[in-house]
Amino acid sequence: MASLKDIKTRITSVRSTQKITSAMRMIASAKLRRTQSRALHIEQYRAALRKTVDDMLATGGSLHSPLSEQRPVRHVTLVAIASSSGLCGAFNTNVWNAAKARMEALREQGVAVTVVPIGKKMAHELDKLQLPYPGEDILLADQFTQNPTPATQQAVRQLADRLKTAFTDSRTDCVEIIHTHFRSMGSIHVTCQQLLPLTPEAAGTAAGNEFIIEPDAGTFCQTVSDRLLLVTLMTAMMDSATSEHASRMIAMQTADDNAQDLLQQLTLLYNKTRQQGITNELIDLMSGRMSQ
């Protein structure tokens, strides 16, 4: 049986760990509120921009973007968004499992796949499989999780430009993005959506209508399409950052609860061991008294 000193040392250690998990939970909660507010605002902008593109595509041939060109799919680019740090439950594992399943499904169809990892955890999984990948955008996950800056937005713009160039140059026929979507604390799941080619998400309402476009239709289509690609990427990264904070908050709450349960068990064991020690001492005293 463990000594009183050993049990007391374990209690002190668990209490120290509980302080850390409690602090991390409160930090994640504060970051979650801030990131969730940003994600809500950018999602509203993306939805409005998406409706404009749907109306544009509904006109048929009058308004057309090179980013909406449909062609046989021989090569797919997967943008997989994870995180660069742990202690967030199954957040990174779920994203990797979804990305891996999607890669296997595409390869079974004879489609070549290139993965663009965002987050060190995703890059680490690709390293274990010895899969090549571009490494320019790995740190974007950190930047969105902490505090997006104009430099961060510029980095996302460069990623969007590279994806657009690869699509328009026919080096890839489809671009998909895999990330964790946050609905509520009880509903966090991995989603896969198509970035390119642009296809309408809902039935457009502009068919048969006439538009007055300035400066011209070509410039309008290119500007709106480019902006939608950029905003969709930023929305997905902000959504992933929100999910990461929520997952870490849940994981730290679970760890805090487990630490509290362990503390109760250790305290009970400490009291029992102490009481047993007192009882043994009393028995020794009584035995010595009776032997006199």
C-alpha positions in Angstrom: 0.0 0.0 0.0 1.2 3.5 -0.8 2.5 5.6 2.0 0.9 8.8 3.2 3.7 10.8 1.7 3.3 9.2 -1.7 -0.5 9.8 -1.7 0.0 13.4 -0.6 2.6 13.9 -3.4 0.1 12.6 -6.0 -2.7 14.8 -4.6 -0.4 17.9 -5.0 0.5 16.8 -8.5 -3.1 16.3 -9.6 -4.1 19.7 -8.1 -1.3 21.4 -10.1 -2.5 19.6 -13.3 -6.0 20.7 -12.5 -4.9 24.3 -12.3 -3.3 24.1 -15.7 -6.4 22.4 -17.4 -8.7 24.9 -15.7 -6.6 27.9 -17.0 -6.5 26.4 -20.5 -10.2 25.9 -20.5 -10.8 29.5 -19.6 -8.4 30.7 -22.2 -10.0 28.6 -24.9 -13.4 29.9 -23.8 -12.3 33.5 -24.2 -10.8 32.8 -27.6 -13.9 30.8 -28.7 -16.2 33.8 -28.1 -13.9 36.1 -30.1 -13.3 33.7 -33.0 -17.0 32.7 -33.1 -18.0 36.4 -33.5 -15.5 36.8 -36.4 -16.7 33.6 -38.0 -20.3 34.7 -37.9 -19.5 38.0 -39.6 -17.4 36.5 -42.4 -20.0 33.8 -43.0 -22.7 36.4 -43.5 -20.5 38.1 -46.1 -19.7 34.8 -47.8 -23.4 34.0 -48.0 -24.2 37.3 -49.7 -21.3 36.9 -52.1 -22.4 33.3 -52.8 -25.9 34.5 -53.7 -24.4 36.9 -56.2 -22.4 34.1 -57.8 -25.4 31.9 -57.9 -27.4 34.6 -59.7 -24.4 35.1 -62.0 -24.2 31.4 -62.9 -28.0 31.2 -63.3 -27.9 33.6 -66.3 -26.3 30.9 -68.4 -23.8 32.1 -71.0 -24.3 35.9 -70.4 -22.1 35.9 -67.3 -19.3 33.4 -67.1 -16.2 32.9 -65.0 -13.1 30.8 -65.9 -13.4 29.4 -62.4 -16.7 27.8 -63.2 -15.4 25.7 -66.1 -16.4 22.1 -65.8 -14.1 19.4 -67.2 -13.2 15.7 -66.6 -11.6 15.3 -63.2 -8.2 13.7 -63.5 -6.4 15.6 -60.7 -7.9 16.9 -57.4 -6.2 19.3 -54.9 -7.3 18.8 -51.3 -6.8 21.7 -48.9 -6.9 20.0 -45.4 -7.1 22.3 -42.4 -6.0 21.0 -39.0 -4.1 22.7 -36.2 -0.5 23.1 -35.1 -1.0 22.2 -31.5 -2.6 19.4 -29.5 -4.7 19.1 -26.3 -7.9 19.5 -28.4 -9.3 16.1 -28.2 -9.9 14.2 -31.5 -9.9 17.5 -33.5 -6.8 16.7 -35.6 -7.5 13.0 -35.8 -11.0 13.5 -37.3 -9.7 15.9 -40.0 -6.9 13.5 -40.9 -9.3 10.5 -41.1 -11.6 12.4 -43.4 -8.7 13.6 -45.6 -7.3 10.1 -45.8 -10.7 8.6 -46.6 -11.2 11.1 -49.4 -7.7 10.5 -50.8 -8.3 6.7 -50.9 -11.7 7.2 -52.5 -10.3 9.4 -55.3 -7.4 7.1 -55.9 -9.7 4.2 -56.3 -11.4 6.2 -59.1 -8.0 6.7 -60.8 -7.8 10.4 -59.8 -4.4 11.9 -58.8 -4.5 13.8 -55.5 -2.4 16.6 -54.1 -2.8 17.6 -50.5 -2.2 21.2 -49.3 -1.8 20.9 -45.5 -2.7 23.8 -43.2 -1.4 23.0 -39.7 1.6 21.2 -38.5 -0.4 18.2 -37.4 -1.7 17.6 -40.9 1.8 18.0 -42.3 3.1 15.5 -39.7 0.6 12.9 -40.9 1.7 13.4 -44.5 5.3 13.0 -43.5 4.6 9.7 -41.8 3.2 8.4 -45.1 6.1 10.1 -47.0 3.7 12.1 -49.2 5.0 15.2 -50.8 3.2 18.5 -50.2 3.7 22.2 -50.6 4.7 23.7 -47.3 4.0 27.4 -47.8 0.7 27.5 -45.9 1.3 25.2 -42.9 1.5 28.0 -40.3 -1.8 29.6 -41.5 -3.6 27.5 -38.9 -1.6 29.1 -36.1 -2.3 32.6 -37.4 -6.0 32.2 -37.6 -6.2 30.4 -34.2 -4.4 33.3 -32.5 -5.3 36.7 -34.1 -5.6 37.1 -37.9 -3.6 40.1 -39.1 -3.4 41.9 -42.5 -0.3 39.7 -43.1 -2.4 36.6 -42.5 -5.0 37.8 -45.0 -2.3 38.4 -47.5 -1.0 34.8 -47.0 -4.5 33.5 -47.6 -4.8 35.6 -50.7 -1.6 34.1 -52.0 -2.9 30.6 -51.4 -6.1 31.5 -53.3 -4.1 32.8 -56.2 -2.1 29.6 -56.4 -5.2 27.5 -56.3 -6.8 29.7 -59.0 -3.7 29.6 -61.2 -3.5 25.8 -60.9 -7.1 25.4 -61.9 -7.0 27.9 -64.8 -3.7 26.3 -66.1 -5.4 22.9 -66.0 -2.8 21.5 -63.5 -5.8 20.6 -61.3 -9.4 19.9 -62.3 -11.0 20.3 -58.9 -10.2 21.9 -55.6 -11.8 20.7 -52.4 -11.4 21.8 -48.8 -11.7 19.6 -45.7 -12.1 21.3 -42.4 -14.0 21.1 -39.1 -17.3 22.9 -39.0 -18.6 24.4 -35.8 -22.4 24.5 -35.2 -22.5 24.4 -31.5 -20.6 22.9 -28.5 -22.5 19.7 -29.0 -22.2 19.6 -32.8 -18.6 19.8 -34.3 -18.0 17.7 -37.4 -15.7 17.5 -40.4 -17.0 18.7 -43.7 -15.7 18.5 -47.3 -16.7 21.2 -49.8 -15.8 22.0 -53.4 -14.0 25.3 -54.0 -13.4 25.0 -57.7 -15.0 24.8 -60.2 -17.6 27.2 -58.9 -21.1 25.7 -59.0 -24.3 27.2 -57.7 -25.2 26.1 -54.2 -28.9 27.2 -54.6 -31.1 27.9 -57.5 -30.3 31.3 -58.9 -33.1 33.9 -59.2 -31.5 36.0 -61.9 -32.4 33.9 -65.0 -34.1 36.0 -67.6 -33.3 39.3 -65.8 -31.2 42.1 -67.4 -28.2 43.5 -65.6 -26.4 46.8 -65.8 -22.8 45.9 -65.1 -19.9 48.3 -64.7 -17.2 48.4 -65.9 -17.9 45.3 -68.0 -19.2 41.7 -67.6 -15.7 40.1 -67.8 -14.2 42.3 -65.0 -17.3 41.7 -62.8 -17.3 37.9 -63.2 -13.5 37.7 -62.5 -13.7 40.0 -59.5 -16.7 38.3 -57.9 -15.3 34.8 -58.5 -11.9 35.6 -57.1 -13.4 37.3 -54.1 -15.7 34.3 -53.4 -12.7 31.9 -53.6 -10.8 34.1 -51.1 -13.7 34.6 -48.7 -14.6 30.9 -48.7 -11.0 30.0 -47.8 -11.0 32.5 -45.0 -14.4 31.3 -43.8 -13.2 27.7 -43.6 -10.1 28.7 -41.7 -12.0 30.8 -39.2 -14.6 28.0 -38.8 -11.7 25.6 -38.2 -10.2 27.9 -35.6 -13.5 28.2 -33.8 -13.9 24.4 -33.8 -10.3 24.0 -32.4 -11.0 26.4 -29.5 -14.3 24.6 -28.8 -12.7 21.1 -29.0 -9.9 22.3 -26.6 -12.4 23.7 -24.2 -14.3 20.4 -24.2 -11.1 18.4 -23.8 -9.9 20.6 -20.9 -13.3 20.4 -19.2 -13.2 16.7 -19.4 -9.6 16.6 -18.1 -10.7 19.0 -15.2 -13.6 16.7 -14.3 -11.3 13.6 -14.4 -8.8 15.4 -12.2 -11.5 16.2 -9.7 -12.7 12.6 -9.6 -9.1 11.4 -9.1 -8.7 14.0 -6.3 -11.7 12.6 -4.5 -10.4 9.0 -4.8 -6.9 10.0 -3.6 -8.3 12.0 -0.7 -10.5 9.0 0.3 -7.4 6.7 0.1 -5.3 9.2 2.1 -8.0 9.4 4.9 -8.3 5.6 4.9 -4.5 5.1 5.0 -4.2 7.7 7.8 -7.0 6.1 9.8 -5.5 2.7 9.4 -2.1 4.0 10.6 -3.7 5.6 13.7 -5.6 2.3 14.4 -2.3 0.3 14.1 -0.6 2.7 16.5 -3.4 2.3 19.0 -3.3 -1.5 18.7 0.5 -1.4 19.3 0.0 0.8 22.4 -2.7 -1.5 23.8 -0.6 -4.6 23.1 2.3 -3.1 24.9 0.2 -2.1 27.8 -1.3 -5.6 28.1 2.1 -7.3 27.9 3.3 -5.4 31.0 
